[in-house]
Amino acid sequence: MFEPQDVARAEWCVVLNGEEQYAIWPDARDLPAGWRAEGTRGARERCLARVQEVWTDPCPAGLRRRAAEGLAVGGADGVASAVGRQACRIPGAEAVRGDGFALTFGELDAASNRWARYLRSLGAGRGAVVGVLLGRGAGLHAVTLGVWKAGAACLPLDPESPTAARALLGVAGARFLVTEMPYGPGDFAGRVRYADDPEVCGALARLPDEPLGGGPDPGDVAYVTRVPGADGLPLAVEVTHRGLAHHLASLEREFDGTGGGGTAVFGSVASEAAVTGLWAPLWAGRRVLLAPRALDPEGSGEWLAADGPFALLSVTPDQIELLARQLGCTAGDRLARRFVVAGGAPGPAAARLAGLLGPGRLRAVYGAAETSFGPFLTPAAGPDGGTRLLVLDDAFRPVPDGAVGELYVAGPGVARGYAGRAALTARRFPPDPCGPPGARMFRTGEPARRTGTGEVRLLGRTDRRQVWVRGHRTDPAEAEEALHDHPGVAEAVVVAVEDAPDDVRLAAYVVPRPGGRGPAPAALEDHCARRLPAHLVPASVTLLDEVPRGADGRVARSALPGAHGRPEGCGRSEGDGRPEMHGRPGAHGWPEVHGRPEGYGRGGRFVTGPGPRPFPGGSGLVEALAAHRVPGACFALLEGGRLVAVEAAGSDGAGRPITPRTAFPAGRLSGHVAALGALRLVDQGLLAPDAEAGRAGDAPVTLADLLCRRRAGAAAAPPAALLATLLENVTGEAFGPLLRRLVLGPLGLDGSCFGAPPPRSGDGDGAPVARVGHDAAGRVLPGAERAGDPAQLWSTVTDLAKVAGELRRSLRGAPFGRDVAACGATPRPDGPHGAATRAGTPRSERVRASDTAPPGYYAASVFCPRADRGLVVLANGSAGERVGRELAARLNARTSYDGRAPDDR
């Protein structure tokens, strides 16, 4: 059975090719041709942190050099060039037709030239990203072609979900937006232009329609496309003009012998599956028919039949099921000469239609934005020209025929990577060991088997939660993320269910916060609809008293009401024997999927993965906050190095609910992170335990003194401040970026930073931060949130729980601090145990690992070695200490996190 590789035990190295594109590679294997070692070796986390630090510009080095030298880079054989050729060849032929408009190839080319000049005048050129938030109207193709001719990249956005679309602008780094009056820009900080603004229309009319020079290079980005991320946050894939042209050219042959007719687009114009219908016909000199904006899906069959037959229809599985229900398979036979089914496995209606059509007329396309929306046809048609499918083991070696490995895609369709996610790009786009020098491939996450005839069979996903919903690649974690942002939700689980073959929908199960009636399901659906694309809005919402879980703490999916169907991640299968994929323990003791521990990044209680559950019998957190006049707090409980419970309640003082994603000033807990950074430098031989960090009177204070708290003078000194000075002097790096490289990045502490609080995004809905502190009576302390000490850590309770788990590992000799014994930090049951902290005992009411925070806040972390248990508490009120004591009392009443008192055992 194929399983994700256990990279925590592997040794890796950072490599780069001639274009200065980075990746990681097994240190024991020879480097592929065209790649060289960067010099960083060790655990995967260390290598990825190094990539994230040094790979700041993903643009290939050759393009950067030519741009810096002012050399022309135009002439890309991309979509814009193809439309220009068709405009010269058949200028009067219809190119695009929609509700109330029609454009010939000549008119489309001229309109796009005017848009290119207009966008260039605004400053949109090479390297810029332009959001395109337009419906299926006359401007859609003209604006997108104009973006490409100006040299910029296009970010297609879904007008059916304008709020979610605007949120993607920040993810993709867009600085320009072209939209229409009904959608509006929200709080987008870039330059906005309305395609239906009379002033903009007048400015376009005054511009010449001749071609604009200085177009894009084949290696420039054409599309920036949204795909789901395993952490509940979307990713933005950068697709190059070369990759897009390769995909469209490979589809051109699908129009051969089909006569006229072109194709039709009647779904979302921003989905991965839409690219084929929008651009392949224009590439081949055929027409694109755009459905009216107000078209009811139930009337799509009648609308298509009135304008058919088509040369080719690109449809999703649910669309073809809908058409078969409306028209019947016999009428479907007359609707199009060829069907391309994209975005999931075809269902029974497609199988019946395929029987009527005959061989070769219905093609099931599997592809993704990471491979330029291609690149191959299944089950046995093979890849398109130039694309290679590789089935490799965890060391990137080919597996024998019949054996199970992971599917990789190589060839000209491989995308540049993920915008702003250098480390993830390095991991998902490794060197191609069988390709040209310096080539990369894409790691699909699909276990696969190659048969003796060369056919590749897909067996399911390793990132088991991703499914296809309505033709969109979807991760239910994004819907969970939105639900947890609702103030009335304490816990949420979203799963994919299948009531009928290949009819996949999302079902949400919500536990309301205690003390209230809880939100109505309809209100939660509206909440999601305002924040998510339509395909991510749960089709049903069920309120529960608690989420059912198995003995291992995982959600008992089969016990959820109505959750009957194939397990999550069941997008494709090979018979009934498809292996079920599970994440394996990562480097920090928590299961990892795509480099991030499961469940992190969601608000409310931790609801997925093997460990964290609601506090048994209730934590009393809400009552404790009210009793002690603390506006908000959250806590995390650890046992055996594993996070077993997270809960948050109250307000941040500015009207936002506290969630496990809320960042607080961590006070002296900053010393824990600084200590781990120092231990990392000790491991690397760059820092000695006896290095002097300061002085206590006439005596020096060494690094070992700070870490072990073994001298009064050292204990009285602020550890983070002294460590900050020492680490900066040793490395020459600023403290914040240094700790990001040494600790925050390798441990995946995305909600933490040093210095100022994590910034909000331009739309005001960025990282949640407890920016307002309160005194012991619950009154606001003005200015308490402005802690600007560069050694001050702002962190979340889940991040600090990971820090506590890593301290535990370091004290036990783990690789992060394998030389900790040299600092004298030997763990003891009840005294100083190293790493700049002090432990309590299992029965003690003291919870004081480090509990000094800026005025108006409280932060504490304790690890009890005898019981192997830990607790982290953060609060935006000075009386948080009393809340922490109540939580500690409940912790001390149990010998294990199983809801039973000691006498019950």
SULHU-V254541 format. One record per run of one state. SS is the DSSP state (2 for helix, 1 for strand, 0 for the rest). FROM is the first residue (numbers start at 1). TO is the last residue. Records with the same first field share a line. If there is no record, write none. Layout:
# SULHU-V254541
SS: FROM-TO  FROM-TO
This chain:
# SULHU-V254541
0: 1-6  10-11  18-21  27-34  43-43  55-60  69-78  90-93  99-100  123-128  134-138  150-152  157-158  173-175  180-190  195-197  206-220  228-234  256-262  266-273  284-287  291-296  308-309  316-316  343-347  358-361  368-368  372-374  379-381  384-387  393-397  399-403  411-416  419-421  429-430  432-439  451-455  462-465  470-471  476-476  485-488  501-502  513-520  532-533  537-539  545-548  550-554  556-556  560-584  586-590  594-595  598-620  629-631  640-641  652-656  658-662  666-666  684-691  697-698  709-711  717-718  732-734  745-752  755-768  770-772  775-779  782-792  796-796  812-814  818-819  824-831  833-837  839-857  865-868  876-879  893-901  905-905
2: 7-9  44-54  61-68  79-89  105-122  139-149  159-172  198-205  241-255  274-283  297-307  317-335  348-357  369-371  422-428  477-484  521-531  534-536  557-559  621-628  667-683  703-708  712-716  719-731  735-744  797-811  815-817  820-823  880-892  902-904
1: 12-17  22-26  35-42  94-98  101-104  129-133  153-156  176-179  191-194  221-227  235-240  263-265  288-290  310-315  336-342  362-367  375-378  382-383  388-392  398-398  404-410  417-418  431-431  440-450  456-461  466-469  472-475  489-500  503-512  540-544  549-549  555-555  585-585  591-593  596-597  632-639  642-651  657-657  663-665  692-696  699-702  753-754  769-769  773-774  780-781  793-795  832-832  838-838  858-864  869-875
